Amino acid sequence: MSEPTPAPRMQSLINQLQPGAVRTVKVIGFDGADVLVELVDADGGTEIGRIPRQEASMRRMEHPSELFEVGQEINAEEIGRWREGQLHLSARACEIPALRSFLLSFE
């Protein structure tokens, strides 16, 4: 007998608690206070993702353009898919590599 599938809202919460893959992404622009990024997969295909403002950095800022420039490559952790499957990422999760390693050691 298989376990029941969690409700979509619960699955979203579970996904946020589990660390996602870290990807190198290129900043391609801004949508309001969100950062738009391009990801290139192993097959050479591209996907547009989004870093919500609250996931851009632990540092205080008025707008993510204070920290990121179009064309800049950054590391970001996959945190889920929302809005018709668009990938959302967190740059703040990768901001301090030593802290990320320490926190992941508690998994």
Disulfide bonds with the S-S distance in Angstrom:
none
